[in-house]
Amino acid sequence: MPTDGWTTVVVKVDPSEVEAASALLWAHGAAAIEERSTAGPRALLLAGYEHPGPAADAADGAEAAGYAPVRVEPVTDDGADAWREFAVPERAGRWWLVPAWLEPPTPGDGERLLLLDPGRTFGSGSHPTTRLVAALLDDLVHPGTSVLDVGAGSGVLSVIAALLGATPVVAIDVDPASPHAVRDNAARNAVPVAGHGAIDASTRSLAEVVSAAATSDEPSTFDLLLANLLAPVIADLSADLVAAVAPGGTLVVSGLLADRWQATTDRLAPLTVVQVTAEDGWVAVTLRRQVTTAAQNPRWTR
Ligand SMILES: C[S@@+](CC[C@H](N)C(=O)[O-])C[C@H]1O[C@@H](n2cnc3c(N)ncnc32)[C@H](O)[C@@H]1O
């Protein structure tokens, strides 16, 4: 059943055409554009329009510009899941991020499988910003590492962290669908959904998590913070993100553009950048809080 006139235009493009095709789709009034990889070299752009008229104009414009094939689909309860037929297993470091409805690949030596169904949340593994962070987790998570995943979406990063032995793992997101998706994906990968080792998934805000520590058993700071968010959101949350990193701890921010990430990470001082990884024009930046020694902090000298 179509819902409220919302319409999706789906365009298949070469990687070199993504920017120009996106500009064309935005120019016709797209409310959002999502880029998805396919089994082949080409990418899918899914542009959402509030009304069918602008969507039809955008599709005509895309066809006139030589992009093909172009599809126009009313958004339906089923249509919102149309991307599922194009989903493929994705690699992130030694992890295979596998859509749960597909036959999993046979993992090679040292490779691991993560089965994922994001439902309507973000975090299928199809986006570079997710894979960039997932690929870093083997180096950053050890048994007992405490993890706070800010903007957990499907829980993809939290579940990998839990599988690597992180505890506690706290997963927060403003999206009310996220906690259910996190628990679903935890169960799918044999991470406990209650009791010891379970991921604490909720829609609490970062500020609430930071301040709750004063009145509960939760840690006040975490060894590792994961924040795959957009630049303006990271900027808004910067003070609380910094406050939640333990001495010697690490913050990974992702969702930043390769040509302008420094403006965002400058706001995360005194954390310092220790690594930048990049894919398809996106970067993930790893920052660390130095451990303050007595010699560096005169208040501690006797
Ligand atoms: C790019 S997705 C990342 C999902 C998943 N962590 C991944 O790596 O694929 C960003 C997520 O952040 C959530 N989000 C946006 N603003 C937020 C905020 N202020 N606090 C917490 N979550 C937020 C969105 O709902 C979305 O699920």
The ligand as an SDF file (V2000), in Angstrom:
LIG
                    3D

 27 29  0  0  0  0  0  0  0  0999 V2000
   25.4830    6.5150   10.1880 C   0  0  0  0  0  0  0  0  0  0  0  0
   24.3950    5.7270   11.3010 S   0  0  0  0  0  0  0  0  0  0  0  0
   25.5220    4.5910   12.1040 C   0  0  0  0  0  0  0  0  0  0  0  0
   24.8870    3.2560   12.4570 C   0  0  0  0  0  0  0  0  0  0  0  0
   25.8970    2.1820   12.8730 C   0  0  0  0  0  0  0  0  0  0  0  0
   26.6070    2.5650   14.0720 N   0  0  0  0  0  0  0  0  0  0  0  0
   26.9090    1.9530   11.7600 C   0  0  0  0  0  0  0  0  0  0  0  0
   28.0980    2.1940   11.9790 O   0  0  0  0  0  0  0  0  0  0  0  0
   26.4880    1.5250   10.6740 O   0  0  0  0  0  0  0  0  0  0  0  0
   24.1780    7.0140   12.4890 C   0  0  0  0  0  0  0  0  0  0  0  0
   23.1900    6.6830   13.5820 C   0  0  0  0  0  0  0  0  0  0  0  0
   23.2470    7.7460   14.5280 O   0  0  0  0  0  0  0  0  0  0  0  0
   21.9510    8.0060   15.0120 C   0  0  0  0  0  0  0  0  0  0  0  0
   21.9830    9.3660   15.5840 N   0  0  0  0  0  0  0  0  0  0  0  0
   21.8510   10.5560   14.9480 C   0  0  0  0  0  0  0  0  0  0  0  0
   21.9720   11.5660   15.8400 N   0  0  0  0  0  0  0  0  0  0  0  0
   22.2020   10.9990   17.0570 C   0  0  0  0  0  0  0  0  0  0  0  0
   22.4160   11.5170   18.3800 C   0  0  0  0  0  0  0  0  0  0  0  0
   22.4240   12.8200   18.6310 N   0  0  0  0  0  0  0  0  0  0  0  0
   22.6080   10.6270   19.4010 N   0  0  0  0  0  0  0  0  0  0  0  0
   22.5890    9.3090   19.1620 C   0  0  0  0  0  0  0  0  0  0  0  0
   22.3820    8.7590   17.9380 N   0  0  0  0  0  0  0  0  0  0  0  0
   22.2110    9.5960   16.9010 C   0  0  0  0  0  0  0  0  0  0  0  0
   21.0570    7.7810   13.8050 C   0  0  0  0  0  0  0  0  0  0  0  0
   19.7390    7.4960   14.2080 O   0  0  0  0  0  0  0  0  0  0  0  0
   21.7490    6.6070   13.1290 C   0  0  0  0  0  0  0  0  0  0  0  0
   21.2250    5.3800   13.5520 O   0  0  0  0  0  0  0  0  0  0  0  0
  1  2  1  0
  2  3  1  0
  2 10  1  0
  3  4  1  0
  4  5  1  0
  5  6  1  0
  5  7  1  0
  7  8  2  0
  7  9  1  0
 10 11  1  0
 11 12  1  0
 11 26  1  0
 12 13  1  0
 13 14  1  0
 13 24  1  0
 14 15  1  0
 14 23  1  0
 15 16  2  0
 16 17  1  0
 17 18  1  0
 17 23  2  0
 18 19  1  0
 18 20  2  0
 20 21  1  0
 21 22  2  0
 22 23  1  0
 24 25  1  0
 24 26  1  0
 26 27  1  0
M  CHG  2   2   1   9  -1
M  END
$$$$
